[in-house]
Amino acid sequence: MEDIGGKVATLNIKNLPDGLYKKLQARAKRERRSVAQEVIGLLSKALNPPRQLSILDLKGLGKEYWQDLEATEHVAKERASWD
């Protein structure tokens, strides 16, 4: 849980549609969280989107995967598998 300024707030939601609450319960169960934890997670994700990577941040990612592969040969095999 994100702590803003050392305080923790309480949020009460009224008139939440039953169907929406059931979906929330199911999602929380899948994620092995309480409904309150799931709401906090969803709100955090919605209000604090992850920082977008620049192309420079991606430099070198996955190099260990491609290290022993010949790129042209790999692309040709992939294309052949499409048929």
C-alpha positions as CSV (number, residue, x, y, z in Angstrom):
1,M,0.0,0.0,0.0
2,E,1.4,3.4,-0.9
3,D,1.7,5.7,2.1
4,I,1.2,9.3,1.2
5,G,2.3,11.7,3.9
6,G,2.3,9.1,6.7
7,K,-1.5,8.9,6.6
8,V,-3.8,6.1,5.4
9,A,-7.3,7.0,4.2
10,T,-10.5,5.1,4.3
11,L,-12.7,4.9,1.2
12,N,-16.4,3.8,1.4
13,I,-18.2,3.2,-1.8
14,K,-22.0,3.3,-1.9
15,N,-24.3,2.0,-4.6
16,L,-21.7,-0.3,-6.2
17,P,-23.6,-2.4,-8.7
18,D,-23.8,-6.0,-7.6
19,G,-22.4,-7.3,-10.9
20,L,-19.4,-5.1,-10.6
21,Y,-18.7,-6.2,-7.1
22,K,-18.9,-9.9,-8.1
23,K,-16.4,-9.3,-10.8
24,L,-14.2,-7.5,-8.3
25,Q,-14.5,-10.4,-5.9
26,A,-13.6,-13.0,-8.6
27,R,-10.6,-10.9,-9.7
28,A,-9.4,-10.6,-6.1
29,K,-9.8,-14.4,-5.6
30,R,-7.8,-15.1,-8.8
31,E,-5.0,-12.7,-7.6
32,R,-5.2,-14.2,-4.1
33,R,-6.0,-10.8,-2.6
34,S,-8.8,-9.4,-0.5
35,V,-11.3,-7.2,-2.2
36,A,-9.8,-4.1,-0.5
37,Q,-6.3,-5.1,-1.7
38,E,-7.5,-5.6,-5.2
39,V,-9.3,-2.2,-5.2
40,I,-6.0,-0.6,-4.0
41,G,-4.0,-2.4,-6.7
42,L,-6.5,-1.3,-9.4
43,L,-6.6,2.3,-8.3
44,S,-2.8,2.4,-8.0
45,K,-2.3,1.1,-11.5
46,A,-4.9,3.5,-12.9
47,L,-3.6,6.6,-11.1
48,N,0.1,5.8,-11.3
49,P,0.8,4.4,-14.7
50,P,4.2,2.9,-15.3
51,R,6.9,5.2,-16.8
52,Q,7.1,4.8,-20.5
53,L,10.4,3.5,-21.7
54,S,12.3,5.5,-24.3
55,I,14.0,3.6,-27.2
56,L,17.3,4.2,-25.4
57,D,16.0,2.3,-22.3
58,L,15.5,-0.8,-24.5
59,K,19.1,-0.9,-25.8
60,G,20.6,-4.2,-25.1
61,L,17.5,-5.9,-23.8
62,G,17.2,-9.5,-24.9
63,K,20.8,-9.7,-26.2
64,E,21.4,-12.9,-24.3
65,Y,18.6,-14.5,-26.3
66,W,20.0,-13.5,-29.7
67,Q,23.7,-14.1,-28.7
68,D,23.9,-17.5,-30.4
69,L,21.4,-17.0,-33.2
70,E,22.0,-15.9,-36.7
71,A,19.3,-13.2,-37.2
72,T,18.7,-13.8,-41.0
73,E,18.4,-17.5,-40.5
74,H,16.1,-17.1,-37.5
75,V,13.8,-14.8,-39.4
76,A,13.6,-17.1,-42.4
77,K,12.6,-20.0,-40.1
78,E,9.9,-17.9,-38.4
79,R,8.5,-16.9,-41.8
80,A,8.5,-20.5,-43.0
81,S,6.5,-21.5,-40.0
82,W,3.7,-19.1,-40.9
83,D,2.6,-21.2,-43.9
